[in-house]
Amino acid sequence: MTFTTYILDVLTNSVYPARITIEDGVFKQIVPIIVEGKADVDMEGLMLPGFIDSHIHIESTMLTPAQFAKIAVMHGTTSVVCDPHEIANVSGIEGIEFMIENASTVPFNFYFSAPSCVPATSFETSGAILDSEDIEYLLQKDEIVALGEMMNFPGVINGDEEVLKKLELSRKYKKPIDGHAPLLSGEELDKYLEQYIVTDHECSNFHEAIEKKQKGMKIMVRDGSSAKNMEALFDFSERIDHLKNQESFGIIPTEVLERRIHSPIFDFIVSDDKHPNDLIEGHLNKSVKKAAELGIDVIKAIEMVTINPASHYNLDAGAIVTGARADFIIIDNIIDFNILKTYIAGECVFDGENVLFDAPDVETENRINTPKKTADDFDVLFEGDECEVNVIECMNGELLTQKTTATLKVKDGKVLPDIYDDVLKIAVVERYGNNNMSNAFIKGFGLKKGAIASSVAHDSHNIIVVGYDSEEMAEAVNMVIDNKGGIAVVSEDFSDSLALPIAGLMSNEDAFTVADKLEVLHKMASALGCKLDSPFMTMAFMALLVIPSIKISDKGLFDGDNFEFMDIILN
C-alpha cells in the first residue's frame, strides 16, 4: 500500500506531507514531499501514530480484552500496557493467561505487566497468591513487558524478602518496574526508588509529582473514571511558581522559562481505570484534547501517548518511522481530534463508522463462593444509647480518603447510620469460601435510602456494599451472588443489576451494552441520593488498602497511614 498524506512527526515536532509505503504490516518507506502551498494527498486528514495507554486495568472497563479493543480503536488507541492484577487476585496465573489468550483473538496490541502484588497486602483475602516463582514464570513471557505496579511500598521500604526478590527478577529479565506510591515523600521515597522503580501514576498534586520527577521517576498523569489528576498536575499556577523559583537563581533567562511553561514536564497520560460509560465517549483522544485545553502544547501531549510510552516499554510502535509497525490513525485536526480511521499493522480496523473485526464470547470459571447474607450480618452492635465511630470519608473524583469520626445513636443494641450527616454503612463480604466479612461506616456517598453492591472491589475483589438499611444491603449482596458477580442497586421502590460473570469482573457484552446498563444503575443510585459522579468505581476503591488514609477489607477497618487495622467504635 502506497499513499500520500500529511503526517505529524513526533520525533521532529513537525507536520509535513509525505509518501508512505507499507509492506507486511510495517512502514517500508516514508518520503517527505517538498511542495509550495498545500499538497495533493490521497488520504484526507492528519496521520498520527496510534495512541498507547501505558497503564490501564482492562478488567475495570468490565469488558474482555477483545471487547475493549473494539471500542478502543474507535478512539484511535492501538496499543495498551495493561496490568491484569484484578483478575490475578481472583484467579491467579490462570486468569492472566485467559487475558493474554483472549487478547490474541483480535487485531490490537496488548502488552501486559506481571502483577507484583497478589494479594496487594496480607490484610485481606484474595482468590490467589503470586509468589516470586510465579513472577519469574510470567516475566519470561514475550507478552509481559514490565513488572506491574509495586503497591506494597511498605514492603519495599522495610526490605520484605519476597518483595525484593520480585524486583530483582524484573531487573534480571530487563523489564521496567512500575510504581504505586501515593503521597510517598522524603527518605521513604528515596528507599522506594533505590529498587529501580521508575514510574508512578498515583500523584494527586503538582508538588508530589515534581518531587518524584526530580528524583528520577517518570510520571503518569491519570485521567480515569474515578481518579482524574490531570487538572492538578497541569496546574499552570503551580508550574509558573516552580519556574519562577528557577528564575530566582538567575541561571535561566526569563524568556526561556516562559517558553517552557506550556511544555509538559511529565511523561505519560494514562487511564488506569476506565468505566465503559466513559470509554464509549472517548479514550486517549479525549485526554489529549483535554490536556491541550488545559494549556499543554498539543504535540507534546500527543508524545505522552505515543513515542514516550513506546520508548519506555520498548514497544514497536509510537512513531511513523521506517521499519516500525504501521500502527497509525487519521484524525480531522488537532483541535477536535475526531478519529477518521484507525490502522493496526497496516490494516484498517476502524473505517470511521464500523469496527472491522469481531470479539469472541468466552467462558471462565467463576469464583463467587459465599453463602447468602441476612440483615443481621450488616449490623454493628453496641451496648448503650450512642457511640463514637471511625468513619471513612470519600471525595468525588479521588481515590484518597480521609479519617473522620461521628457520634451515632444506638437502638436495640444496633448502631444506626445518620442519614442527615451522610454517615452510611459499608461492608465487605469475602467471596472465596472463608465466610469472612466486616462492617464499618462511610461518609460521602449521599444515599438517602437503599443500597449498592459490587463484586468489583480493588484489589481482592470481594463483594462490597454501601447502604442505609441492613435488609437492603443483604438483598443487594445476594443479587450479586445470584449473578455470579456484578453490580446491584436495591431500594424499596426498584432494583436492578449488571451481571459480570467472567471472574465477577467482566461481561461478554460489548461496550455499548454494558455502558447502557451501567448508566441505568448510575441513574438509580442518583435517584437514591448518591452525589458521586462514578459511585461504583469509587466504592470499588474503598477496599484498596494501599491508598491512604482509611479503607476496609473483609478482615476489618484499615488505617492506610499506619498500615494496621483500627477499631470501628472508639468508646
Secondary structure, DSSP 4 states (H G I P E B T S, - for coil): -EEEEEEEETTTTEEEEEEEEEETTEEEEEEE---SSSPP-SS-SEEEEPEEEEEE-GGGGTB-HHHHHHHHGGGTEEEEEE-THHHHHHHHHHHHHHHHHHHTTSSSEEEEEE-S-SSS-SSS--S----HHHHHHHHTSTTEEEEEEE--HHHHHTT-HHHHHHHHHHHHTT--EEE--TT--HHHHHHHHTTTEEEE----SHHHHHHHHHTTPEEEEEB-SS-B-HHHHT-HHHHHHHHHHHHTTTSS-HHHHHHHTTS--S-EEE-BS--HHHHTT-SHHHHHHHHHHTT--HHHHHHTTTHHHHHHTT-S-SS--TTSB--EEEES-TTT--EEEEEETTEEEE-SS-B-S-----------B-----GGGGPPB-SSSEEEEEEEEE-TT-S-EEEEEEEEEEETTEEPPBTTTTEEEEEEE--BSS--EEEEEEES---SS-EEEES--TTTT-EEEEES-HHHHHHHHHHHHHTTSEEEEE-SS-EEEEE-TBTTTBBSS-HHHHHHHHHHHHHHHHHTT---SSHHHHHHHTT-TTSSSEEEETTEEEETTTTEE--SB--
